[in-house]
Amino acid sequence: MHLGGDVVVPKKDIIMIMDTQTFASPATREFIEIAGDEGFIKNISGGKEKSYVLTTREVFISPISCKTLQKRAGSIKYLK
């Protein structure tokens, strides 16, 4: 599935897609902070962050909205 930029990941590797507004949650903020500290975050947004895509290996910050990614993924659930 295309996440933005030149990044494509297999749909089977996607665990969760979150809207960047979800970042307001303390638990999500802590998770993203730890993932960043440990080098698991790949920012592909070009400064236009709309969603976080959690995969089995990395967390991508994508410029594509959750709704659009959900349409591309088909049956994968997403969080608003």
C-alpha positions, 0 to 999 in steps of 0.5 A: 500500500502506498503511504506517501512519497516513495514508500510502499508497504505490504498491507499485511504488515500494517497494524494500525492507522491513526489520525495525527489528532490521536496524538493528543492522547497521553498513551499515544504521545508516549508510544510515539515518543518512545518509538522516535527515541528508539529510531522506529519513526520514518517521517515521509510527510514532508511537513504535512503530517496527517496520519501515523501508520504503525507497521510490524517494523516501523511507524510512518508519519504520512501526508495521506489522511486516514480516510484515504489510507483506509480506502486503499487498504480495504478492510483495515480499521483506522482510528480517528 
